[in-house]
Amino acid sequence: MRIPIAILALRPAPATPDVKSAAGASGQPEKVLDLPPNAVFALLAVASFLCCVPMAMPSAHIIALCGDLGIKATTGALMLSVLLACAFLARQFWGWLSDRIGGLLTLLCGSLAQATAILAFVFTQDEAGLFVVAAAFGLGFSGLIPAYILTARQLFPAREASWRMPALLLTGMSGMGAGSWLAGVIYDYAGFYGPAFATGFAFNLANLVIVSGLVLLGRRSLSRAPALS
């Protein structure tokens, strides 16, 4: 099944960007978004970590959250299945969107969607509401990790992908591990999950600050390009 679907869906690989015009004598781009390349990459890596801390919390704790609210564990498992199914379906949409608006704007949209859903977990206490929030969370977060990889590919030369992509994935997966652990620690101290999800929302806000800054830098550098040419 995969090969026929791939033949229908995949397009030819895009041409490798010519980075010589933006590069110094070493072939390394001197500026990315008007900043040193590694500074931009460090911001992306930190944003990835901050984004994945709240991303992990509902997936790891939604069944326990249901038990804490008096909802059956089997219902919590069904809720988790709804979350993951919505994430699978929505990833196709996020891929379609990123092809049209680019990786950075997709990150901004996805992070806003995730922040809204993680905040909803703080205030939702009933079974039907949690099903809706779980579905919304799955729809919101699923395009974020691919968007980080796409953003790095769009901003940096292809020859650097061998270390930039794994580094981004490492920071993201570290954030997911930290988020799962942190939510459990906060629950152990507070006795309910509200403060844990509120903490995840705070991490998401910090991510939004970084991503919004990168989007603004990207718009500024694009507006300056015609003047420089």
C-alpha positions as CSV (number, residue, x, y, z in Angstrom):
1,M,0.0,0.0,0.0
2,R,2.7,2.5,0.9
3,I,4.5,2.5,-2.5
4,P,1.4,3.3,-4.6
5,I,0.4,6.0,-2.1
6,A,3.9,7.4,-2.2
7,I,3.8,7.5,-6.0
8,L,0.6,9.4,-6.0
9,A,1.5,11.8,-3.2
10,L,5.2,12.5,-3.4
11,R,6.5,15.2,-5.7
12,P,10.0,15.6,-7.1
13,A,12.6,16.8,-4.6
14,P,13.0,20.6,-4.7
15,A,16.2,22.0,-6.1
16,T,18.9,22.6,-3.5
17,P,19.0,26.3,-2.7
18,D,22.1,28.2,-3.9
19,V,23.6,29.4,-0.7
20,K,26.8,30.8,-2.2
21,S,25.3,34.3,-2.5
22,A,24.7,34.4,1.2
23,A,27.9,32.6,2.2
24,G,31.4,33.7,3.1
25,A,34.6,32.3,1.8
26,S,34.1,29.1,3.6
27,G,30.7,28.5,2.0
28,Q,29.0,28.8,5.4
29,P,26.1,31.3,5.3
30,E,27.1,34.4,7.2
31,K,23.6,35.3,8.3
32,V,20.3,33.4,8.7
33,L,17.3,35.7,9.5
34,D,19.9,38.4,10.1
35,L,21.5,36.4,12.9
36,P,24.4,34.0,13.0
37,P,23.3,30.6,11.7
38,N,24.1,28.7,14.9
39,A,22.2,31.4,17.0
40,V,19.1,30.7,14.9
41,F,19.6,27.0,15.2
42,A,20.0,27.3,19.0
43,L,16.7,29.2,19.2
44,L,15.0,26.5,17.1
45,A,16.4,23.8,19.4
46,V,15.2,25.6,22.5
47,A,11.8,26.2,20.9
48,S,11.6,22.5,20.1
49,F,12.3,21.5,23.7
50,L,9.7,24.0,25.0
51,C,7.1,22.8,22.5
52,C,7.5,19.1,23.3
53,V,7.2,19.5,27.1
54,P,3.5,20.2,26.9
55,M,3.1,18.0,23.9
56,A,3.9,14.9,26.0
57,M,1.7,15.7,28.9
58,P,-1.8,14.6,27.7
59,S,-0.5,11.6,25.8
60,A,1.3,10.3,28.9
61,H,-1.3,11.2,31.5
62,I,-4.8,11.4,30.0
63,I,-5.7,7.9,31.3
64,A,-4.5,8.9,34.8
65,L,-6.4,12.2,34.5
66,C,-9.6,10.3,33.8
67,G,-9.1,8.0,36.8
68,D,-8.5,11.1,38.9
69,L,-11.8,12.5,37.8
70,G,-13.7,9.3,38.4
71,I,-13.9,8.3,34.7
72,K,-13.2,4.7,33.9
73,A,-9.7,3.7,32.6
74,T,-11.2,2.1,29.5
75,T,-12.8,5.4,28.7
76,G,-9.4,7.1,29.2
77,A,-7.8,4.6,26.8
78,L,-10.5,5.4,24.2
79,M,-9.8,9.1,24.7
80,L,-6.1,8.5,24.0
81,S,-7.1,6.6,20.9
82,V,-9.2,9.5,19.7
83,L,-6.3,11.9,20.4
84,L,-3.8,9.8,18.4
85,A,-6.3,9.1,15.5
86,C,-6.9,12.9,15.2
87,A,-3.2,13.5,15.2
88,F,-2.7,11.0,12.4
89,L,-5.3,12.5,10.2
90,A,-4.3,16.1,11.0
91,R,-0.7,15.5,10.1
92,Q,-1.7,15.3,6.5
93,F,-3.3,18.7,6.8
94,W,-0.3,20.2,8.5
95,G,1.9,18.8,5.7
96,W,-0.4,20.4,3.1
97,L,-0.3,23.7,4.9
98,S,3.5,23.7,5.4
99,D,4.0,23.2,1.6
100,R,2.1,26.5,1.2
101,I,3.2,28.8,4.0
102,G,6.6,27.3,5.0
103,G,7.9,25.7,8.1
104,L,8.1,28.8,10.4
105,L,4.5,29.9,10.0
106,T,3.4,26.3,10.3
107,L,5.2,26.2,13.7
108,L,3.5,29.3,14.8
109,C,0.0,28.0,13.8
110,G,0.6,24.6,15.4
111,S,2.0,26.0,18.6
112,L,-1.0,28.3,18.9
113,A,-3.3,25.3,18.4
114,Q,-1.5,23.2,21.0
115,A,-1.4,26.0,23.5
116,T,-5.2,26.5,23.2
117,A,-5.8,22.8,23.7
118,I,-3.4,22.3,26.6
119,L,-5.1,25.3,28.4
120,A,-8.5,23.6,27.8
121,F,-7.2,20.6,29.8
122,V,-6.8,22.8,32.8
123,F,-10.5,23.7,32.9
124,T,-12.3,20.6,31.5
125,Q,-13.5,18.1,34.0
126,D,-16.3,16.1,32.3
127,E,-16.1,13.1,30.1
128,A,-17.6,14.6,26.9
129,G,-15.6,17.8,27.2
130,L,-12.4,15.8,27.6
131,F,-13.1,13.8,24.4
132,V,-13.5,17.1,22.6
133,V,-10.3,18.6,24.1
134,A,-8.3,15.4,23.4
135,A,-9.4,15.5,19.7
136,A,-8.5,19.2,19.5
137,F,-5.1,18.5,21.0
138,G,-4.4,15.7,18.5
139,L,-5.4,18.0,15.7
140,G,-3.2,20.7,16.9
141,F,0.1,19.2,17.9
142,S,0.7,16.6,15.2
143,G,2.4,18.8,12.6
144,L,4.9,20.4,14.9
145,I,7.9,18.0,14.8
146,P,7.9,17.8,11.0
147,A,7.6,21.6,10.8
148,Y,10.8,21.9,12.9
149,I,12.6,19.7,10.4
150,L,11.2,21.5,7.5
151,T,12.2,24.9,9.0
152,A,15.7,23.7,9.5
153,R,15.9,22.4,5.9
154,Q,14.6,25.7,4.6
155,L,17.0,27.9,6.6
156,F,20.2,25.9,6.4
157,P,22.3,24.2,3.7
158,A,21.5,20.6,2.9
159,R,25.1,19.5,3.6
160,E,24.4,20.4,7.3
161,A,21.3,18.2,7.6
162,S,23.3,15.3,8.9
163,W,23.8,16.9,12.3
164,R,21.1,19.7,12.4
165,M,18.2,17.3,12.0
166,P,19.3,14.8,14.6
167,A,20.1,17.6,17.0
168,L,16.6,19.1,16.6
169,L,15.0,15.6,17.1
170,L,17.1,15.1,20.2
171,T,16.0,18.3,21.8
172,G,12.4,17.6,20.9
173,M,12.4,14.1,22.3
174,S,14.2,15.3,25.4
175,G,11.3,17.8,25.9
176,M,8.8,15.0,25.5
177,G,10.6,12.9,28.2
178,A,10.9,15.9,30.5
179,G,7.2,16.8,30.0
180,S,6.0,13.3,30.8
181,W,8.1,13.3,34.0
182,L,7.3,16.9,35.0
183,A,3.6,16.4,34.8
184,G,3.9,13.4,37.2
185,V,6.1,15.3,39.6
186,I,3.7,18.2,39.7
187,Y,0.7,15.9,40.2
188,D,2.5,14.2,43.1
189,Y,2.9,17.5,44.9
190,A,-0.4,19.2,43.9
191,G,-2.7,16.2,44.0
192,F,-4.5,17.0,40.8
193,Y,-3.5,17.7,37.2
194,G,-4.6,21.3,36.8
195,P,-1.2,22.8,37.8
196,A,0.7,20.3,35.6
197,F,-1.2,21.3,32.5
198,A,-0.9,25.0,33.5
199,T,2.8,24.5,33.6
200,G,2.7,22.9,30.2
201,F,0.8,26.0,28.9
202,A,3.6,28.2,30.3
203,F,6.2,26.2,28.4
204,N,4.1,26.6,25.3
205,L,3.9,30.4,25.8
206,A,7.7,30.5,26.0
207,N,7.8,28.5,22.7
208,L,5.4,31.0,21.1
209,V,7.7,33.9,22.1
210,I,10.7,32.3,20.3
211,V,8.8,31.2,17.2
212,S,7.0,34.5,16.9
213,G,10.4,36.3,17.1
214,L,11.8,34.0,14.3
215,V,8.8,34.7,12.1
216,L,9.2,38.5,12.6
217,L,12.9,38.2,11.8
218,G,12.1,36.2,8.7
219,R,9.6,38.9,7.5
220,R,12.1,41.6,8.2
221,S,14.9,39.9,6.3
222,L,12.5,39.3,3.3
223,S,11.5,42.9,3.3
224,R,15.2,44.0,3.3
225,A,16.1,41.6,0.4
226,P,14.7,43.7,-2.4
227,A,16.4,46.8,-1.1
228,L,19.8,45.0,-0.8
229,S,19.4,43.6,-4.4
